[in-house]
């Protein structure tokens, strides 16, 4: 790869045999730092590894609130499976690769969200324990319609609905100062908390701080009189007038 967009991530998979032992991982494209690694899985295929790596990366970025960060993959098959929301593998289920089919099933829990302007946002749920969660990041204010779809065996399940994103003034929810929080923040950042009746102490403490000492800055600029054309001409005119008057009055 001669050039790439940064920041971005790249995913890839490897499989010894078809089927065989498979593993996949994700790295930072610029630094090559490994972001995640999964495997080895028995009785897998390279296409399944590429697909799971891509879906894993999409879910991770969605959870981190970075759904638009570029993801690089060299698998046309994995891209097609993700685009069609279906892993069309011919791999047969065995005693060794059950975990792969479970991961594929998880990967296919998706949700499409449409806004009022016709834009569609696709998300992939990530599993946490026995439940699934989704981080949609920051959505503009408006009304949205969603459709969440998953498949279990030969059965497809879908839930549709809508929701509204409203503007919320967080500060208006709590109009009173939380002194406990302020005190904790002061302790964490090596600061000091003052109450209204301690205003004189605040002034005294500020006056004793070295960084609160008055500082005087002096800036000097020099201009050559030759660059002040009109002033120079005025001075020359005055000198010429003085010389003429002295000559005419006989003053030397």
N, C-alpha and C positions, 0 to 999 in steps of 0.2 A: 504494500500500500504506500504510494508515493506521497500522498497528502490526505489529511483527514480533518474533520471538524473537531475543535477542542473548546470546551470539555465534551467528552463523549465516552461511551463504554463499548466494549466488543465482547461477543459471546462466541463460543466454539465448543464442539464435542468431538470425542474420539471413541472408536469402537474396534476392538480386536476380534474380527469375525462378524458374520451377519446371519443369525444373531451371534452376539458375543458379549464380552465384558465392556461396558460402556461407562463413560464419565463425561461430565461437562463442567465448564467454569465460565466466569465473567471477569474481565480485567478493565482497568482504566486505560483508555486508548493511548493517552500521552505518556503516562508514567509506568505502564505495564503492571501496576499494583493489582494484586488479585482481590476482587470484591467478594466473590463467593465461589465455592467448589462443591460439587455433589458427585457422589459415587465412591467406589465402583459399583455398578449394577450388573447383575448377571442376566443373560439372555435378553439383551437389549439391542437396539440398532442405532446407527449414526443419525438417522433422520429424527428418531424420537429424542435423542440427546440434544440435537440442534433445536428442536421444537421446545423442549422443556427449558433449555437455557434461555431462549428468547422470551418465553412466557414468564419465567422467573425474573428476568431483568425488567420486563414491563411492569410486573407486580411490584418489584422493589422500588422503581422510580415513582410509580403511582403512590406508594405508601410514603415516600419521602417528599412528595409534593413537587416532583420534577418530571411530569409526564411528557414534556416536550424535549427532554435531553436525547440527542441522537444515540441510536443503538446500531452497531455494525454486526452483520452476520454474513457468512458466505453461502448460506443454505437457501436456495430458491424454494425448496420443498417446505422448509419451516415457515418461511414467509407466507406461502400459500395456505398452509394449515392455519396460521394465525389469522390471516385475512378472512378465511372462510369459517373461522371459529370451530374447526373440527380437525382432529388428528386422524387422517385417513390411513392408518397403518394396517398392514397385513400381518403384523406380528401376532403369533398365537400365545394365549395365556398359558403360562407354566407355573410350576411350584416356585420357580426362582424369580420370576419377573412380575409377580403380583403387585409389588410396590410401584413399579413403573405405570401400570394401568391405573393405580390409585392416584398417582401424580398427574396423569393425563386427565383424569376425571376432574381433579381439583383445578387444573389449568383451564378447563372449559367452563368454569363458572365466571361469566362475564356480565357486564351491564353497559348498555348503550344509553347515553343521556342526550336529549335534543333540547336546544334552547328555542326561544321564540323567533329567532332569526334563521332557523333551519340548520344551524351548526350541530354536528354530532360529535360527541366525545365518548370514546370507548375505554372501559376500565376492566381490569382483571382483579377479582377478589383474591386476597391472600389469607391463608389459614393461620389461626392462632389458637393452639390447643384444639378444642373440639368445636370451635366456632370460626366464622369467616369475618373478615373486616376489610374495609375499603377506605382509602384516603383519597378524596377527590380534589384535594388542594383548595385553591381559592377560586370560587366561581363568581362572576359578575351578578349584580342584582337582577332578578327576573324570575320567570316561571319556567320550570323544566319538566320534561316528560321522560320517564325512564322505562326500560324493559330489561329485566335480569333473566338470564337463561342459563340452564345447566342440563346435563344429560346423565342419566343413571341407567346403564344397560341400554335397552332399546326404547326407553321412555324419556321424553323431553319435557322439562318443566320450565314454565315462564311466568314471571310476575311483572305486571305493569302498574304504573302509577304516576303521580306527579308530585312535585314539591316546589316551594317558593323560597328564594333567597332574599331576605330583607336586610335593609341597612340597620345596623345596630350600633348605638352609641354606648360602648362598654362603660365609659366613665359615668354615664347617667344612671347606671344600674346601682351604683353605690356612691352616694353623695357625701358620705362621712369618711373622714380619714381613719385608716386602720393603724393605730399607734403601734400595735404589736408587729405588724409587717414593716413599718418604718424603722422600728428599733432593730429588727432582725437585719434589714438591709444596711443599716448604719454599722452594725457589728461586722457584717461580711466584708464591706468595702472600707473598713478602718475609718469610719466617719463618726460624726457626733450628732445626736438628736437633741433638738431644743424645743421647749414648750413656749407658748406666747409670753408667759411671765419671765422667761429667761432671755428676753431680747437684749438686755444690757450685757449679759454674759456672752452672747453671740458676737456683739460688737467688739468686746474686749478680746475675745479669742481671735477674731479676724485681724484685729490691729496688731496682734503679736506674731502672726504668721509671716514668715519670710517672703512668701510669694505674694503677700498683700501689701508690701512696701511700695510707695509711689515710685514710679520710674519716669525719668525725663528723657525724651529723645530729641536730639538736635540734628537738624539736617541743613547743610550749607550748600548753596548752589551759586556758581560763578558764571556770569555771562560777559563775554567780551563786548566792549562798547561798539566795536566795528560791526557787530551783528545787529545793532539797534540803529537802523538807517535813519529814521526820522529824528531820533534824539541826537544822533551825530550831526545831521544837517543843521538842527536847531542850534547846537553848540557852535558849529562853524560860523553860522549866521551871526550869533552874538559876538563872537570874537572879531569877525570882519567888521561889524557895526562899530565896535569899540575902537578898532584901529582907524577907521575912517573918521570917527568923531575926534579922536586925538589928533589926527593929522590936520583936520579942518580947524580945530581950536588952538592949534599950536602947542598942544600938551605932549611932551615927550617923556 
